[in-house]
Amino acid sequence: MHKKTTSIPVNNFGGEYHTGISIEKMSLNDIPNFEGEEQSERHDRHSFHLLEKGTITIDIDFQRYEMKSPSVIYMHPNQVHRIITFENVTVSSWAINNVNLNPEYLKLLEDITPVKPLPLNAETFSIIAEAVSLCIKFAERKTAKLYHSLLKDSCNALVALAVSPYLEQSKSTDKLSRFETVTKTFRELLERNYTIAKRPADYAEKLNISTPYLNECVKNATGYSVSYHIQQRVILEAKRLLYHSSQSVKEIAAALGYDDFPYFSRLFTKVAGITALTFRNKNLG
């Protein structure tokens, strides 16, 4: 049974050397009395985890993944996750907030969200692991001149190294079709506006295109309508809150922008296939 909180716990990170930046290496076997089912959390910044040794089973937004070394994973601040099991694990982690993150990288991270654990080849792993070790040494030199600049630049370099393998697997922006380009922009808008903009027309207006054309683009690129994506994003957040917080269904509906509680209840049942209370009881019972 999970510990219930009024909201999803936020991990502010250890290994903190300066506000908004952290770099550390640790063994999960060093965590006393670890109970994976009670470790659900979000991060307060963009975080990256290099699995150098061992195996971790992790749940990310209700999808379970098994990470085997060597691999890397990026966690967006919105994503909720929990470690289920681990064995003989050594992991290096670095995290950075929007203030310190290179704006160019922020854009790239938005484009590849959400992401899954990514296995690394030996060469890529070796380069990232060596870079992390060097950056940890930088971070320990707190009396160095230009300390924050050094820490910020080195953490951004680690971000670039971690993002590169993901980008290699994704389609180049300059090769996207018109449909894919519109869909990509729609998804970015959706992530920022899903609690206040619920109609396809809201997004078409922001994109300065007609609603039918937006639907044509999104359906061509993804196979699903604009309404489908809006509903899926809202219900994902509802599931997160039902699972990880003690807010009532009515409170969750209000937090997601629904004053009409009965409508929200019907929407959840339609999208999830079960009622909100059944979802909560099934997962927490």
N, C-alpha and C positions, 0 to 999 in steps of 0.2 A: 504493500500500500504506500502510495506516495505521500509525502508530507504536503499538506495543502497550504498555499499562501494566497494572499489577496491578489498578487500579480506574479508574472513569470520572473523567477530570480535572475538577476543580472550579475555575471562574473566580472568583477573589476580588475582581475588579474593580479598575480604575484609578479615577481621579477620586475617591479616598477622602478624605473630609473628617472623618469621625468613624466609629468602629467601627459597622459595620452599615448605613451610609448612603453612597451615592455618586451624584453627578450629573455628567455630562460631555457634551460635544459633540465629535464627531470626524469625520474623513474616512477612510473605509476605504482610500482610495487612498494614505494616508500610511503604511500598514503595509508595511514592507519585507519582501520575500521571502515574501509570503503564500502559503500552500498550503492551500486550503480543506479538502482531504481529511485534513489533520492537525490540524484545529482543533475536533474533536468535544469537547464539554464539557457540564457542568452548571454552573448558577450556585449560589452559596452563599446566595442570598437571592431574593426576588421581584424580577424585573427587567422593565423596560418600555423599549421602543425605538421612537422616533418617526422614521420614515424621511422626512426632509425633502427629499431630493433623490436621484435615481438609482433603480437597480433592484438588488435582491438576490435570489439564488436560495438558499433555505435548506432544509435537511433537518431535520425535527423528528420524532423517534421514527419514522423510516423512511417518513415522508410528505414529499414535496417540494413546496415552495410558492415561487411567484415574487411577491415584494413589489415593488410600484411606488409611488413617492411620489405623493401623501402617504398614509401608512398608519401604523398602530401595531400593535405586537404585545406581548402579555404572555407571559412565560416563567415557569412554575412551577419551583421549585428541583428537582423530580424530572425535569423534561423534559430529554432529551439532544438536542443540536442541533449542527449544523455549517454554516458558510457554504460554499456550493459555488462561487458566482461573484458578482461585484458589478461595477457600472459607475457611475462618476461619483457616488459615494455620500457623502451627509452625513447623519449620524444622531445624534440626541440620546438619551441613555440615562440612566435613573435606576433605582436599586435600593435595596431596604430589607429588613431582616430582620424576623422576627416580633416581636422585642423592641420595635422602634420603630414597627412598622406598627399603625395604628388597628385594634383588634380587630374592629370592624364591617366594615372592608374585607377583613380576613383571611377572614371568613366568605363574603363575596361572591366573593373570588378562588377559594375552594374550590369554590363552586357553578358557576363558569364554566370550570373546568379539565377537560380540556385545551382550549386555544383556538387559533384560526388567526389569521393576519394579517388585519387589518380595514382596508379602505380608508376614508379620511376625506373628508367634504365640505370645501369650502374654509373655511367658517366655523369648524367644529370644529378643523380643522388650525391655523388662524390663532391661535385661543385657546390651544391647547396649546403651540404653538411660542413664543408670547409669554410664557407662564407658565414654560416651561423656561428661557428666556433670563434672566428675572428671578430664578429660583431659583438659577441658576448664579452670578449676581452675589451673592446672599445667601451662597452657600456659600464665596465667596472672602473674605468679611468675617470672618475667623477671630478677630479681636480684639473683635468686637462683643459687647455684653452679651447674655446669653441666646442665645448662638450656637447651641448644640445644639438648643434649643427651636425656634428659627427654622428651622434646617435640617430638623428632624424634621417640623414642621408644614408646611413648604413641600413636602417630598417627599411627604407624605401627600396634600396638595392635588393634586399631579401624578398620584398614584395614582387619586384620585377622578375626575379629568378623563379619564384613560385607560380606566378601568373603565366609565364612563358609556355610551360607544357600544356596548360589549358588552351591557350590561344592556338597552339599547333593543331589541336583537335577541332577547333571551331572554324567556321567559314569566314574568310576574309571579308571585311566590311565592303570593300570595293567590288566584291563579287556578288553581293546581295542583289536580288531582283527588286523591283519596285515594291512588289507585294511584301517581301521579306523586310525591306527597309521600313515600310509603314508599320508592319507588325512589331518590329523591334522597338520603334518609338512608342507605339501604343503600350507595350509591356512596361516600358520605363515609366510612362505616365500612370499606368495602373498601380504600380508599386507605391507611388507617392500619393495617390488619390483615392484608393479603393474604399476608404471609410466615408468619403464625402461625395464621390461621383459614382453613381450606380447604373446610369443609363448609357448605352452605346453612343447616343447623341452627345453626351457630355464630352466624350473623348474625341468624337469626330469634330466637334467645335474647336477643341484645343489644337487639333491637327489641321484645321482649316480645310477639311474635306467633307464630303457628304457621308451620312451614316451608311447608306447602301455600299458605297465604295470602301469604307473602312471594313465593313463586314466581308466584302469580297476579298480584300487583301488578307485579312486575318484567317478566313476560312481556307483560302488557297494555300497559305503558308503553314497552317497548323492542323487543318482538318476540322476545326471547331469555330463556333461563332464568337463574336465579341462578348455577348451575354454570358456564354459558357465560361470564358476566362474571368470575367468579373465575378461571377458566382463562385467559381473555384477558389479564387484568391480570398474572398470574404470568408468562405467556409473553412479554408485552411487556418485562418487566424482564429476563427471561432473554435476549431478543434484544439488549437494550441492553448487557448484560454480555458476551455473545458477540462483539458487534461492537466494543465500545470498550475491552475489557480483555483481559488475557492469562490470566485465570482458566480453569482446566480446566472441562469440563462438570460433572464431579463436584463441584468446588468451588462452582460456580454453583448446582447443585442444593441443596447444603447451605446456602448463603447464603439461599436462598429457602424454606427450611424443609422440604426433602425429604431424609430419611435414607435412603429407599428409592430409590437411584439408578436402577435399572432402570425403576421406575414413572415417575420424572420423565422419563426418556428416551422412554418410550412416550407420555407426555402431550405432550411437546414435538412429537413427530412427528405426533400426532393433531391438535393445534391448528394447527401451522405448515405441515403438509403435507410437511415434509422433516425429516430428522434434525438434531439440534443441530450436529453437526460439519459436515454438508453446508451448513447455513445459514452457519456461520462461514467455511468455505472458499469458498462462492459469493460472499459479500460482501467478503471480504478477499483473495481470490486474484488 
